[in-house]
Amino acid sequence: MAEFSVNTHRLDPYKNYKFRVKWDGQYVAGLQKCGGLKKTVEVVEWKEAGNPNITRRLHGRTSWQPIVLEAGLTHDTAFEKWAKLVNDFGTGALASLVKYRKDLTIEMMNEMGQVVLAYKVYRAWVSEYQAVPDLDSNGHAVAISSIKLENEGWERDDGVSEPHES
C-alpha cells in the first residue's frame, strides 16, 4: 500500500500519464513520452591480500542514463533548435558553447493536474535528434519527433510537496 502523509485516504499510487517537461521557462508542446530517470553506480571489486577467498565490493563512478523525449510532430521547433545548438549543419561545429547545455524540470501530476513530484535534470544536451519518423503511406499513427538527452545528474525537487486533494 502506498503511503501518503497529507492525503491519508489515497491508496493508489500516481499514474504515469500526467507529466510535463520544462526548459528555458517553457513547457514542451505536444509531449507524448518522457523516458525514465535512471542512474547506475559502477561496482568495483577487490580482494584483500591476506584473504584472497573473499571479494569485497565498493561503489565506483555514477552515471546517469540518457532521457528520451518524444513529441507529436507540430510546428513547434523546440527540439530542432536545441539540437542545432549542439551541431549546426551549415558550419559542422557547435553553434553555442554557452547555450547547448540546459537544466530542465520534469513534473508529475495527479489526476487533478496538481504537481506532486518534480525532478531537476542538470546540464542536459541533445545527443540524438529525430526530426521526422519513418513515413508509411499505409500507416495511421501520429508522427513523432524525438531527442535523446545526455545529462550530468538529476535530483528530486524537495520544494514540491504532496498537495491537498479534495
C-alpha positions, 0 to 999 in steps of 0.5 A: 500500500502506498503511503501518503502523509497529507492525503491519508485516504489515497491508496493508489499510487500516481499514474504515469500519464500526467507529466510535463517537461520544462526548459528555458521557462517553457513547457514542451508542446505536444509531449507524448513520452518522457523516458525514465530517470535512471542512474547506475553506480559502477561496482568495483571489486577487490580482494584483500591480500591476506584473504584472497577467498573473499571479494569485497565490493565498493561503489565506483563512478555514477552515471546517469542514463540518457532521457528520451523525449518524444513529441507529436510532430507540430510546428513547434521547433523546440527540439530542432533548435536545441539540437542545432545548438549542439551541431549546426549543419551549415558550419559542422561545429557547435553553434553555442558553447554557452547555450547547448547545455540546459537544466530542465524540470520534469513534473508529475501530476495527479489526476487533478493536474496538481504537481506532486513530484518534480525532478531537476535534470542538470546540464542536459544536451541533445545527443540524438535528434529525430526530426521526422519518423519513418513515413508509411503511406499505409500507416495511421499513427501520429508522427513523432519527433524525438531527442535523446538527452545526455545529462550530468545528474538529476535530483528530486525537487524537495520544494514540491510537496504532496498537495491537498486533494479534495 
